[in-house]
Amino acid sequence: MAATLVWFRNDLRLADHPALTRATERGEAVIPVFIWASEEEGDWPPGGAHRWWLHESLHALDTDLRSRSSRLILRSGPSLDTLRALIDATGAEAVYWNARHLPALHARDAEVRDALEADGIAVRTFASRILHHPDAVETTSGGPYHVFTPFWKKLRSQLEVAEPLPVPRLGERRAPASWPESASLDDFDLTPVEQDGVDWAEAMRAEWTPGEAGAQDRLEHFIEEALIEYPTERNRPDKRGSSMLSPYLHHGELGPRQVWHAVNAWVHNGAMREAADVFLSEIGWREFGYHMLHHYPDLPMEPLKAKFADFPWRDDAEALERWQRGQTGFPIVDAGMRQLWALGWMHNRVRMIVGSFLTKDLLLSWQNGARWFWDTLCDGDLASNTLNWQWVGGCGPDAQPFFRVFNPITQGEKFDPDGTYVRHWVPELTELPDAYLHKPWEAPAEVLTEAGVTLGSTYPEPLVDHAEARERALDAYQTVRSS
Ligand SMILES: Cc1cc2nc3c(=O)[nH]c(=O)nc-3n(C[C@H](O)[C@H](O)[C@H](O)COP(=O)(O)OP(=O)(O)OC[C@H]3O[C@@H](n4cnc5c(N)ncnc54)[C@H](O)[C@@H]3O)c2cc1C
């Protein structure tokens, strides 16, 4: 019996998976394959938290497939050689996959397609990672958008989101007479090694359930419990006001079409419509990231505003490390960085605060931040991470000029007003009264003593004076502004 290989990449689900669905429609055996080939990912091989999630997600996908008399064949790359070997072993006549829309992988995928087609294999690729084709939206003068609002307005006006596909029928009829050999998931070495008895993934395991079922649960829970209040609560890191769907979307355990239709199906009145639109515009930001990356493939390392290439960033390894470890002495910044380290995720408002702190208060380049996020985020996504770091650094698309500097104290007081978030992630400050929680250095000595806080010992002194650091950032900005 002939077979079709379905090459899973970052679309680790069975529902709304066009490559899998179309493969089953061929009426032949279907062989799901995942190839670990991190060296083919250019300058951005998967980071540590991403790898942990991937391990769990591949396990979940294999389990789901096995419950349908199928399985996931795991192999290590190179991708083309591996697909050819599998074709030889199985007699497959077709290979199907879903596009990833990443410039660095464009050439690799084109090479694989051309080579397989030259071998006489039927190759078909499909789109399901984003809602639009990156070429499909352009300004009236014919170029890419640089500002989100008009981009999203245009995209929404022309968007027709197809209904998501159901899980296709697999079962014995789609199983090959014999399965090709598979590597063991452990061979990929994706999970972090315990160091000094510290289990880095413990908190991640407690928070997340990687895999398609976990994604669906989280989506349903969010829609039922939190979506109506999303417009007001999404900025509050102390509450579960946002969906926390980003890692699921990133690994493709959930597709944006599924989110789109589930959210719209929930709407039954004006207030729900309003909440849904605010939420869907965040999905729009995700689209915008892919739009930008498609048109500016160098964006992950090069500032969109070229004059920022000469920006006088500082080089200060110690300050960078204190930022990375959540030891800056600014509680909201430290809480965010520790949340990131523990969960592989950080609340969006706090991502903006820590990003501003790195680039403006510390004057360390946004590329440093993008790299660290890449390694520590479960949702580290080249399009979204790049767009947002350029935005935070003031050198990218959209209107976030460099001179808009977030104040980490007032941001903390506004978005974590009773300190729930800071107390959770920076427990050494738990006993400090609210009035000083976001600025412990202003607390009188007796208040610090009472709270068991010794600055410089139990909690760091602030790494900078925010007002002075702000002035330094604005001075630095003048050098590129006038250039
Ligand atoms: C410096 C910085 C770096 C970031 N890096 C990433 C990244 O690597 N991967 C990533 O998915 N998001 C990134 N974001 C965007 C945003 O912070 C996360 O998508 C969001 O916090 C995820 O939480 P959520 O799923 O609860 O979001 P929700 O508020 O529930 O939003 C729903 C979905 O919309 C998308 N989304 C929301 N905000 C944005 C945004 N600003 N840009 C792009 N997509 C968005 C995400 O897919 C998210 O899951 C970054 C933001 C900043 C400021």
The ligand as a Gaussian input file, in Angstrom:
#p B3LYP/6-31G(d) Opt

LIG

0 1
 C        9.413000      42.264000      24.726000
 C        8.273000      41.349000      24.323000
 C        8.556000      40.105000      23.784000
 C        7.506000      39.250000      23.395000
 N        7.808000      38.005000      22.869000
 C        6.789000      37.191000      22.483000
 C        7.070000      35.901000      21.945000
 O        8.220000      35.499000      21.767000
 N        6.010000      35.101000      21.610000
 C        4.713000      35.522000      21.773000
 O        3.788000      34.759000      21.461000
 N        4.437000      36.756000      22.234000
 C        5.428000      37.594000      22.612000
 N        5.121000      38.822000      23.114000
 C        3.737000      39.303000      23.057000
 C        2.872000      39.077000      24.294000
 O        3.541000      39.503000      25.434000
 C        2.470000      37.616000      24.467000
 O        1.930000      37.103000      23.275000
 C        1.410000      37.503000      25.555000
 O        1.882000      38.013000      26.770000
 C        1.014000      36.058000      25.718000
 O        0.114000      35.922000      26.772000
 P       -1.390000      35.529000      26.499000
 O       -1.439000      34.318000      25.643000
 O       -2.068000      35.478000      27.804000
 O       -1.898000      36.775000      25.661000
 P       -3.366000      37.304000      25.363000
 O       -3.435000      38.705000      25.837000
 O       -4.380000      36.381000      25.860000
 O       -3.405000      37.379000      23.769000
 C       -3.841000      36.285000      22.958000
 C       -2.782000      35.919000      21.941000
 O       -2.525000      37.021000      21.077000
 C       -1.154000      37.049000      20.722000
 N       -0.551000      38.295000      21.208000
 C       -0.932000      39.025000      22.268000
 N       -0.180000      40.137000      22.383000
 C        0.705000      40.080000      21.361000
 C        1.749000      40.941000      20.939000
 N        2.045000      42.081000      21.567000
 N        2.482000      40.560000      19.856000
 C        2.211000      39.419000      19.186000
 N        1.216000      38.580000      19.542000
 C        0.478000      38.913000      20.614000
 C       -0.502000      35.839000      21.388000
 O       -0.491000      34.772000      20.480000
 C       -1.440000      35.568000      22.552000
 O       -1.422000      34.233000      22.993000
 C        6.164000      39.682000      23.533000
 C        5.901000      40.945000      24.087000
 C        6.943000      41.752000      24.486000
 C        6.608000      43.113000      25.055000

